[in-house]
Amino acid sequence: MENLLSIVHGNIEQTLKNSYATTTGLALTIDDNGNPKNFNEVGKQLLSYNNSIDAVQLVPGGVIKYTYPLKGNEAAMNYNILTSPLHKDAALKAIQIRKMYYVGPVELQQGGLGIVGRLPVYKKEKFWGFSAVVIRFSTFMQAAGISTTKDNRFFFELSKINPDTKVEKFFLNEDINFKSKAYKSISIPEGDWKLYIVEKNGNALLMQFFPVFFLTFIVSILSGFFVNMILRRPYELENLVKIQTERIIKNELLFKSLFEHAGLGITHTDSVNGTFIEANEKFCAQIGYSHHEIKIMDYMMITHLDDLESDLKQMERLRNGEIEGFSLEKRYFHKNGSIIWVNITVSPLWSKGEKPTSHMTIVEDITKRKQAEKELLQSRQKIESLINSVDGIVWEGYPDKPGVTFVSKKCEDILGYSAEEWINDDNFWYDHIHPDDREWVMQFSKECAEQKRPHIWEYRMINREGNILWMRDIVSVFIEDDDSFKFRGILIDISKTKQFEIDLNNSLQLVTEQNKRLMDFSHIVSHNLRSHTSNIDSLTNLIEESDDEAEKKELIGLLKKVSETLNETMDNLNEVVSIQTEINHSTEWLNLRENIVKTEAILSNQIVKKEAKIINSIDNSVRIKYNAAYLESILLNLISNALRYAHPERNPVIELTCYEENNYLVLSVKDNGIGIDLNKNKNKLFGMYKTFTDNPESKGIGLFITKNQIDTMQGKIEVESELNIGTTFKVFFKR
């Protein structure tokens, strides 16, 4: 039983090795672009060397696209094994262990029962698909020798444990309740199978316990039987050796053909000392040495020193059984002194637990790819250097995905954040847009994305220090395909330009306001001076025409009054001109309460005379940066007006308070005087020489000057009033 089981197991192992060699040879027909070369010719040649395989397949991406022979296997074409319930788990396991793995026996897509072996293929370190062999179950049984072994004493059974149900399934339709009988078993890990040989008659061993008088008869029968077996055994063994020898010869021819004509370099190397045992023509061409020269060299001699340490470490792990093989990108020295880049795949030629002997190395020349990668890297570095020299943040991102895919290093100079901080935070852009701009910016961005529209826009962002920056975003659209596009933009800091625009607009507004004031002032001057000069001219004519000395004296007195009025008007006009034309107004920190007290002292006679009550609620800590003369004038005008226009039926009460409003300190001066009819006089309240009462002290110049002084200091004045109730003036001092 042990011998027969060993022979059948050896046959199966040989079939699996043939299958591995076949799939490896088939995989070598795939070029760097993933396209098979001469598939049918190579497939035909491989099957001619191995009659234990019924078909070969290439399965890119898990879909069967190439089959030889195609006849009889048409139903399997375009079949996706990665979605098939029967094949998915086995295919994924092959990918996981990165080795050849067999599924079956299973029902084949093309009909019948069979075994499929799949070798995962990788190109440029990426999974390409499978190189596969299809072995019909009848072919497998014949190649294993199970169907040809004639021995009535034993039967064979093949089983596999279902990975989901953990139930052992048997495939040879023999007695599955044989565990009570004598049997031997062996595991076949390539397909997770278990092969049994079972004694058909479970009670044979009890024959020795028959009565003694049958012993002689039984011994003679057994002796004859064993003699017969002994005589037959050499013949059977000779046949088995012959079959195995033929298979070995065929496999050697197959290996030699693959070894010599492969499109990749292949070496057979001593795993202990690293010397080359054999190398194919392709490898010799790759490094420039002849076969004779290579056989006296080792791989360390041609390996670049910077790569040697990692190569030796991997070989040490391979010899220690820590790994079952490895792939590595490294550099070789060509005979002419140049350096070539290669990708090597190393597979041991000893079984697990055995002493390391030698290994096979598949060598792929990747020099051109490495050079292309180097040139691409240099090109990227140049582009990045150029991008980083742009005076703005260059960015790129998809409108339908959060965050950005690229940000230039200028981000750190402008916003204070690194490019990595922006890229790693999907909400960075949204979070750093000024809160007042977020809503319209996001809406506008959404509209541009829907229309695939390039755009230029300006909005505010917040940098790391919390400062507000004005940014101009110049955005273009890059179409990748019909369904995908992305935005590319340059964010330029235009804060200085914006500030210049603001200053320019303020200057323009100031000039416009001053021009308006000058125009108004020119009309006032023209009207007032014309009135005075007309009076002077009339009086002069009357004086010249009068012969009466008394009349002349009276006219001269009138002329003197007109002259005094003209002089007063000129003083008023000069004061207004001084306010409107002074560019740099000296300012200092002033205590508001103390200035109000000072004004009270100036107006003390009027306050006593009017029996007025001044309520100064301003805290002593309130200070404003203002022109001292202007503040004195404003307070004097407002408080004196409150006294002048007091209600005749009650003593005046003047309340002074202050409070903060936006960026202003607001001074409120409230009285209980006669009030102003704002419906009639609001628009001319602060006009020059505009009066609204019959009070002989009214000249219409105080509020005009006060308004000009406040405007000059970039403040404003507002009024609330009701007839016979009182008036409140609010002066807004800019902080």
MODAQUI-V470050 format. One record per residue. N is the residue number from 1. RES is the residue in three letters. SS is DSSP state (2 for helix, 1 for strand, 0 for the rest). Layout:
BEGIN
n = {N & N}
res = {RES & RES}
ss = {SS & SS}
END
This chain:
BEGIN
n = {1 & 2 & 3 & 4 & 5 & 6 & 7 & 8 & 9 & 10 & 11 & 12 & 13 & 14 & 15 & 16 & 17 & 18 & 19 & 20 & 21 & 22 & 23 & 24 & 25 & 26 & 27 & 28 & 29 & 30 & 31 & 32 & 33 & 34 & 35 & 36 & 37 & 38 & 39 & 40 & 41 & 42 & 43 & 44 & 45 & 46 & 47 & 48 & 49 & 50 & 51 & 52 & 53 & 54 & 55 & 56 & 57 & 58 & 59 & 60 & 61 & 62 & 63 & 64 & 65 & 66 & 67 & 68 & 69 & 70 & 71 & 72 & 73 & 74 & 75 & 76 & 77 & 78 & 79 & 80 & 81 & 82 & 83 & 84 & 85 & 86 & 87 & 88 & 89 & 90 & 91 & 92 & 93 & 94 & 95 & 96 & 97 & 98 & 99 & 100 & 101 & 102 & 103 & 104 & 105 & 106 & 107 & 108 & 109 & 110 & 111 & 112 & 113 & 114 & 115 & 116 & 117 & 118 & 119 & 120 & 121 & 122 & 123 & 124 & 125 & 126 & 127 & 128 & 129 & 130 & 131 & 132 & 133 & 134 & 135 & 136 & 137 & 138 & 139 & 140 & 141 & 142 & 143 & 144 & 145 & 146 & 147 & 148 & 149 & 150 & 151 & 152 & 153 & 154 & 155 & 156 & 157 & 158 & 159 & 160 & 161 & 162 & 163 & 164 & 165 & 166 & 167 & 168 & 169 & 170 & 171 & 172 & 173 & 174 & 175 & 176 & 177 & 178 & 179 & 180 & 181 & 182 & 183 & 184 & 185 & 186 & 187 & 188 & 189 & 190 & 191 & 192 & 193 & 194 & 195 & 196 & 197 & 198 & 199 & 200 & 201 & 202 & 203 & 204 & 205 & 206 & 207 & 208 & 209 & 210 & 211 & 212 & 213 & 214 & 215 & 216 & 217 & 218 & 219 & 220 & 221 & 222 & 223 & 224 & 225 & 226 & 227 & 228 & 229 & 230 & 231 & 232 & 233 & 234 & 235 & 236 & 237 & 238 & 239 & 240 & 241 & 242 & 243 & 244 & 245 & 246 & 247 & 248 & 249 & 250 & 251 & 252 & 253 & 254 & 255 & 256 & 257 & 258 & 259 & 260 & 261 & 262 & 263 & 264 & 265 & 266 & 267 & 268 & 269 & 270 & 271 & 272 & 273 & 274 & 275 & 276 & 277 & 278 & 279 & 280 & 281 & 282 & 283 & 284 & 285 & 286 & 287 & 288 & 289 & 290 & 291 & 292 & 293 & 294 & 295 & 296 & 297 & 298 & 299 & 300 & 301 & 302 & 303 & 304 & 305 & 306 & 307 & 308 & 309 & 310 & 311 & 312 & 313 & 314 & 315 & 316 & 317 & 318 & 319 & 320 & 321 & 322 & 323 & 324 & 325 & 326 & 327 & 328 & 329 & 330 & 331 & 332 & 333 & 334 & 335 & 336 & 337 & 338 & 339 & 340 & 341 & 342 & 343 & 344 & 345 & 346 & 347 & 348 & 349 & 350 & 351 & 352 & 353 & 354 & 355 & 356 & 357 & 358 & 359 & 360 & 361 & 362 & 363 & 364 & 365 & 366 & 367 & 368 & 369 & 370 & 371 & 372 & 373 & 374 & 375 & 376 & 377 & 378 & 379 & 380 & 381 & 382 & 383 & 384 & 385 & 386 & 387 & 388 & 389 & 390 & 391 & 392 & 393 & 394 & 395 & 396 & 397 & 398 & 399 & 400 & 401 & 402 & 403 & 404 & 405 & 406 & 407 & 408 & 409 & 410 & 411 & 412 & 413 & 414 & 415 & 416 & 417 & 418 & 419 & 420 & 421 & 422 & 423 & 424 & 425 & 426 & 427 & 428 & 429 & 430 & 431 & 432 & 433 & 434 & 435 & 436 & 437 & 438 & 439 & 440 & 441 & 442 & 443 & 444 & 445 & 446 & 447 & 448 & 449 & 450 & 451 & 452 & 453 & 454 & 455 & 456 & 457 & 458 & 459 & 460 & 461 & 462 & 463 & 464 & 465 & 466 & 467 & 468 & 469 & 470 & 471 & 472 & 473 & 474 & 475 & 476 & 477 & 478 & 479 & 480 & 481 & 482 & 483 & 484 & 485 & 486 & 487 & 488 & 489 & 490 & 491 & 492 & 493 & 494 & 495 & 496 & 497 & 498 & 499 & 500 & 501 & 502 & 503 & 504 & 505 & 506 & 507 & 508 & 509 & 510 & 511 & 512 & 513 & 514 & 515 & 516 & 517 & 518 & 519 & 520 & 521 & 522 & 523 & 524 & 525 & 526 & 527 & 528 & 529 & 530 & 531 & 532 & 533 & 534 & 535 & 536 & 537 & 538 & 539 & 540 & 541 & 542 & 543 & 544 & 545 & 546 & 547 & 548 & 549 & 550 & 551 & 552 & 553 & 554 & 555 & 556 & 557 & 558 & 559 & 560 & 561 & 562 & 563 & 564 & 565 & 566 & 567 & 568 & 569 & 570 & 571 & 572 & 573 & 574 & 575 & 576 & 577 & 578 & 579 & 580 & 581 & 582 & 583 & 584 & 585 & 586 & 587 & 588 & 589 & 590 & 591 & 592 & 593 & 594 & 595 & 596 & 597 & 598 & 599 & 600 & 601 & 602 & 603 & 604 & 605 & 606 & 607 & 608 & 609 & 610 & 611 & 612 & 613 & 614 & 615 & 616 & 617 & 618 & 619 & 620 & 621 & 622 & 623 & 624 & 625 & 626 & 627 & 628 & 629 & 630 & 631 & 632 & 633 & 634 & 635 & 636 & 637 & 638 & 639 & 640 & 641 & 642 & 643 & 644 & 645 & 646 & 647 & 648 & 649 & 650 & 651 & 652 & 653 & 654 & 655 & 656 & 657 & 658 & 659 & 660 & 661 & 662 & 663 & 664 & 665 & 666 & 667 & 668 & 669 & 670 & 671 & 672 & 673 & 674 & 675 & 676 & 677 & 678 & 679 & 680 & 681 & 682 & 683 & 684 & 685 & 686 & 687 & 688 & 689 & 690 & 691 & 692 & 693 & 694 & 695 & 696 & 697 & 698 & 699 & 700 & 701 & 702 & 703 & 704 & 705 & 706 & 707 & 708 & 709 & 710 & 711 & 712 & 713 & 714 & 715 & 716 & 717 & 718 & 719 & 720 & 721 & 722 & 723 & 724 & 725 & 726 & 727 & 728 & 729 & 730 & 731 & 732 & 733 & 734 & 735}
res = {MET & GLU & ASN & LEU & LEU & SER & ILE & VAL & HIS & GLY & ASN & ILE & GLU & GLN & THR & LEU & LYS & ASN & SER & TYR & ALA & THR & THR & THR & GLY & LEU & ALA & LEU & THR & ILE & ASP & ASP & ASN & GLY & ASN & PRO & LYS & ASN & PHE & ASN & GLU & VAL & GLY & LYS & GLN & LEU & LEU & SER & TYR & ASN & ASN & SER & ILE & ASP & ALA & VAL & GLN & LEU & VAL & PRO & GLY & GLY & VAL & ILE & LYS & TYR & THR & TYR & PRO & LEU & LYS & GLY & ASN & GLU & ALA & ALA & MET & ASN & TYR & ASN & ILE & LEU & THR & SER & PRO & LEU & HIS & LYS & ASP & ALA & ALA & LEU & LYS & ALA & ILE & GLN & ILE & ARG & LYS & MET & TYR & TYR & VAL & GLY & PRO & VAL & GLU & LEU & GLN & GLN & GLY & GLY & LEU & GLY & ILE & VAL & GLY & ARG & LEU & PRO & VAL & TYR & LYS & LYS & GLU & LYS & PHE & TRP & GLY & PHE & SER & ALA & VAL & VAL & ILE & ARG & PHE & SER & THR & PHE & MET & GLN & ALA & ALA & GLY & ILE & SER & THR & THR & LYS & ASP & ASN & ARG & PHE & PHE & PHE & GLU & LEU & SER & LYS & ILE & ASN & PRO & ASP & THR & LYS & VAL & GLU & LYS & PHE & PHE & LEU & ASN & GLU & ASP & ILE & ASN & PHE & LYS & SER & LYS & ALA & TYR & LYS & SER & ILE & SER & ILE & PRO & GLU & GLY & ASP & TRP & LYS & LEU & TYR & ILE & VAL & GLU & LYS & ASN & GLY & ASN & ALA & LEU & LEU & MET & GLN & PHE & PHE & PRO & VAL & PHE & PHE & LEU & THR & PHE & ILE & VAL & SER & ILE & LEU & SER & GLY & PHE & PHE & VAL & ASN & MET & ILE & LEU & ARG & ARG & PRO & TYR & GLU & LEU & GLU & ASN & LEU & VAL & LYS & ILE & GLN & THR & GLU & ARG & ILE & ILE & LYS & ASN & GLU & LEU & LEU & PHE & LYS & SER & LEU & PHE & GLU & HIS & ALA & GLY & LEU & GLY & ILE & THR & HIS & THR & ASP & SER & VAL & ASN & GLY & THR & PHE & ILE & GLU & ALA & ASN & GLU & LYS & PHE & CYS & ALA & GLN & ILE & GLY & TYR & SER & HIS & HIS & GLU & ILE & LYS & ILE & MET & ASP & TYR & MET & MET & ILE & THR & HIS & LEU & ASP & ASP & LEU & GLU & SER & ASP & LEU & LYS & GLN & MET & GLU & ARG & LEU & ARG & ASN & GLY & GLU & ILE & GLU & GLY & PHE & SER & LEU & GLU & LYS & ARG & TYR & PHE & HIS & LYS & ASN & GLY & SER & ILE & ILE & TRP & VAL & ASN & ILE & THR & VAL & SER & PRO & LEU & TRP & SER & LYS & GLY & GLU & LYS & PRO & THR & SER & HIS & MET & THR & ILE & VAL & GLU & ASP & ILE & THR & LYS & ARG & LYS & GLN & ALA & GLU & LYS & GLU & LEU & LEU & GLN & SER & ARG & GLN & LYS & ILE & GLU & SER & LEU & ILE & ASN & SER & VAL & ASP & GLY & ILE & VAL & TRP & GLU & GLY & TYR & PRO & ASP & LYS & PRO & GLY & VAL & THR & PHE & VAL & SER & LYS & LYS & CYS & GLU & ASP & ILE & LEU & GLY & TYR & SER & ALA & GLU & GLU & TRP & ILE & ASN & ASP & ASP & ASN & PHE & TRP & TYR & ASP & HIS & ILE & HIS & PRO & ASP & ASP & ARG & GLU & TRP & VAL & MET & GLN & PHE & SER & LYS & GLU & CYS & ALA & GLU & GLN & LYS & ARG & PRO & HIS & ILE & TRP & GLU & TYR & ARG & MET & ILE & ASN & ARG & GLU & GLY & ASN & ILE & LEU & TRP & MET & ARG & ASP & ILE & VAL & SER & VAL & PHE & ILE & GLU & ASP & ASP & ASP & SER & PHE & LYS & PHE & ARG & GLY & ILE & LEU & ILE & ASP & ILE & SER & LYS & THR & LYS & GLN & PHE & GLU & ILE & ASP & LEU & ASN & ASN & SER & LEU & GLN & LEU & VAL & THR & GLU & GLN & ASN & LYS & ARG & LEU & MET & ASP & PHE & SER & HIS & ILE & VAL & SER & HIS & ASN & LEU & ARG & SER & HIS & THR & SER & ASN & ILE & ASP & SER & LEU & THR & ASN & LEU & ILE & GLU & GLU & SER & ASP & ASP & GLU & ALA & GLU & LYS & LYS & GLU & LEU & ILE & GLY & LEU & LEU & LYS & LYS & VAL & SER & GLU & THR & LEU & ASN & GLU & THR & MET & ASP & ASN & LEU & ASN & GLU & VAL & VAL & SER & ILE & GLN & THR & GLU & ILE & ASN & HIS & SER & THR & GLU & TRP & LEU & ASN & LEU & ARG & GLU & ASN & ILE & VAL & LYS & THR & GLU & ALA & ILE & LEU & SER & ASN & GLN & ILE & VAL & LYS & LYS & GLU & ALA & LYS & ILE & ILE & ASN & SER & ILE & ASP & ASN & SER & VAL & ARG & ILE & LYS & TYR & ASN & ALA & ALA & TYR & LEU & GLU & SER & ILE & LEU & LEU & ASN & LEU & ILE & SER & ASN & ALA & LEU & ARG & TYR & ALA & HIS & PRO & GLU & ARG & ASN & PRO & VAL & ILE & GLU & LEU & THR & CYS & TYR & GLU & GLU & ASN & ASN & TYR & LEU & VAL & LEU & SER & VAL & LYS & ASP & ASN & GLY & ILE & GLY & ILE & ASP & LEU & ASN & LYS & ASN & LYS & ASN & LYS & LEU & PHE & GLY & MET & TYR & LYS & THR & PHE & THR & ASP & ASN & PRO & GLU & SER & LYS & GLY & ILE & GLY & LEU & PHE & ILE & THR & LYS & ASN & GLN & ILE & ASP & THR & MET & GLN & GLY & LYS & ILE & GLU & VAL & GLU & SER & GLU & LEU & ASN & ILE & GLY & THR & THR & PHE & LYS & VAL & PHE & PHE & LYS & ARG}
ss = {0 & 2 & 2 & 2 & 2 & 2 & 2 & 2 & 2 & 2 & 2 & 2 & 2 & 2 & 2 & 2 & 2 & 2 & 2 & 2 & 2 & 2 & 2 & 2 & 2 & 2 & 2 & 0 & 0 & 1 & 0 & 0 & 0 & 0 & 0 & 1 & 0 & 0 & 2 & 2 & 2 & 2 & 2 & 2 & 2 & 2 & 2 & 2 & 2 & 0 & 0 & 0 & 0 & 0 & 1 & 1 & 1 & 1 & 1 & 1 & 0 & 0 & 1 & 0 & 0 & 1 & 1 & 1 & 0 & 0 & 0 & 0 & 0 & 2 & 2 & 2 & 0 & 0 & 0 & 1 & 0 & 0 & 0 & 0 & 0 & 0 & 0 & 2 & 2 & 2 & 2 & 2 & 2 & 2 & 2 & 2 & 2 & 0 & 0 & 0 & 1 & 1 & 1 & 1 & 1 & 1 & 1 & 0 & 0 & 0 & 0 & 0 & 1 & 1 & 1 & 1 & 1 & 1 & 1 & 1 & 1 & 1 & 1 & 0 & 0 & 1 & 1 & 1 & 1 & 1 & 1 & 1 & 1 & 1 & 1 & 1 & 2 & 2 & 2 & 2 & 2 & 2 & 2 & 2 & 0 & 0 & 0 & 0 & 0 & 0 & 0 & 0 & 0 & 1 & 1 & 1 & 1 & 1 & 1 & 1 & 1 & 0 & 0 & 0 & 0 & 0 & 0 & 1 & 1 & 1 & 0 & 0 & 0 & 0 & 0 & 0 & 0 & 0 & 0 & 0 & 0 & 0 & 1 & 1 & 1 & 1 & 1 & 1 & 0 & 0 & 0 & 0 & 1 & 1 & 1 & 1 & 1 & 1 & 1 & 0 & 0 & 0 & 0 & 2 & 2 & 2 & 2 & 2 & 2 & 0 & 0 & 2 & 2 & 2 & 2 & 2 & 2 & 2 & 2 & 2 & 2 & 2 & 2 & 2 & 2 & 2 & 2 & 2 & 2 & 2 & 2 & 2 & 2 & 2 & 2 & 2 & 2 & 2 & 2 & 2 & 2 & 2 & 2 & 2 & 2 & 2 & 2 & 2 & 2 & 2 & 2 & 2 & 2 & 2 & 2 & 2 & 2 & 2 & 2 & 2 & 2 & 0 & 0 & 0 & 1 & 1 & 1 & 1 & 1 & 1 & 0 & 0 & 0 & 0 & 1 & 1 & 1 & 1 & 1 & 0 & 2 & 2 & 2 & 2 & 2 & 2 & 2 & 0 & 0 & 0 & 2 & 2 & 2 & 2 & 0 & 0 & 0 & 1 & 2 & 2 & 2 & 2 & 1 & 0 & 2 & 2 & 2 & 2 & 2 & 2 & 2 & 2 & 2 & 2 & 2 & 2 & 2 & 2 & 2 & 0 & 0 & 0 & 0 & 0 & 1 & 1 & 1 & 1 & 1 & 1 & 1 & 1 & 1 & 0 & 0 & 0 & 0 & 0 & 1 & 1 & 1 & 1 & 1 & 1 & 1 & 1 & 1 & 1 & 0 & 0 & 0 & 0 & 0 & 0 & 0 & 0 & 0 & 1 & 1 & 1 & 1 & 1 & 1 & 1 & 1 & 0 & 2 & 2 & 2 & 2 & 2 & 2 & 2 & 2 & 2 & 2 & 2 & 2 & 2 & 2 & 2 & 2 & 2 & 2 & 2 & 2 & 2 & 2 & 2 & 0 & 0 & 0 & 1 & 1 & 1 & 1 & 1 & 0 & 0 & 0 & 0 & 0 & 0 & 0 & 0 & 1 & 1 & 0 & 0 & 2 & 2 & 2 & 2 & 2 & 2 & 0 & 0 & 0 & 2 & 2 & 2 & 2 & 2 & 2 & 0 & 0 & 0 & 2 & 2 & 2 & 2 & 2 & 1 & 0 & 0 & 0 & 0 & 2 & 2 & 2 & 2 & 2 & 2 & 2 & 2 & 2 & 2 & 2 & 2 & 2 & 2 & 0 & 0 & 0 & 1 & 1 & 1 & 1 & 1 & 1 & 1 & 1 & 0 & 0 & 0 & 0 & 0 & 1 & 1 & 1 & 1 & 1 & 1 & 1 & 1 & 1 & 1 & 1 & 1 & 1 & 1 & 0 & 0 & 1 & 1 & 1 & 1 & 1 & 1 & 1 & 1 & 1 & 1 & 0 & 2 & 2 & 2 & 2 & 2 & 2 & 2 & 2 & 2 & 2 & 2 & 2 & 2 & 2 & 2 & 2 & 2 & 2 & 2 & 2 & 2 & 2 & 2 & 2 & 2 & 2 & 2 & 2 & 2 & 2 & 2 & 2 & 2 & 2 & 2 & 2 & 2 & 2 & 2 & 2 & 2 & 2 & 2 & 2 & 2 & 2 & 2 & 2 & 2 & 2 & 2 & 0 & 0 & 0 & 2 & 2 & 2 & 2 & 2 & 2 & 2 & 2 & 2 & 2 & 2 & 2 & 2 & 2 & 2 & 2 & 2 & 2 & 2 & 2 & 2 & 2 & 2 & 2 & 2 & 2 & 2 & 2 & 2 & 2 & 2 & 2 & 2 & 0 & 0 & 0 & 0 & 0 & 0 & 1 & 1 & 1 & 1 & 2 & 2 & 2 & 2 & 2 & 2 & 2 & 2 & 2 & 2 & 2 & 0 & 2 & 2 & 2 & 2 & 2 & 2 & 2 & 0 & 0 & 1 & 1 & 1 & 1 & 0 & 0 & 0 & 0 & 0 & 0 & 1 & 1 & 1 & 1 & 0 & 2 & 2 & 2 & 2 & 2 & 2 & 2 & 2 & 2 & 2 & 2 & 2 & 2 & 2 & 2 & 2 & 2 & 0 & 0 & 0 & 0 & 0 & 0 & 0 & 0 & 1 & 1 & 1 & 1 & 1 & 1 & 1 & 1 & 1 & 0 & 0 & 1 & 1 & 1 & 1 & 1 & 1 & 1 & 0 & 0 & 0 & 0 & 0 & 0 & 0 & 2 & 2 & 2 & 2 & 2 & 2 & 2 & 0 & 0 & 0 & 0 & 0 & 0 & 0 & 0 & 0 & 0 & 0 & 0 & 0 & 0 & 0 & 0 & 0 & 2 & 2 & 2 & 2 & 2 & 2 & 2 & 2 & 2 & 2 & 2 & 0 & 0 & 0 & 1 & 1 & 1 & 1 & 1 & 1 & 1 & 0 & 0 & 0 & 1 & 1 & 1 & 1 & 1 & 1 & 1 & 1 & 1 & 0}
END
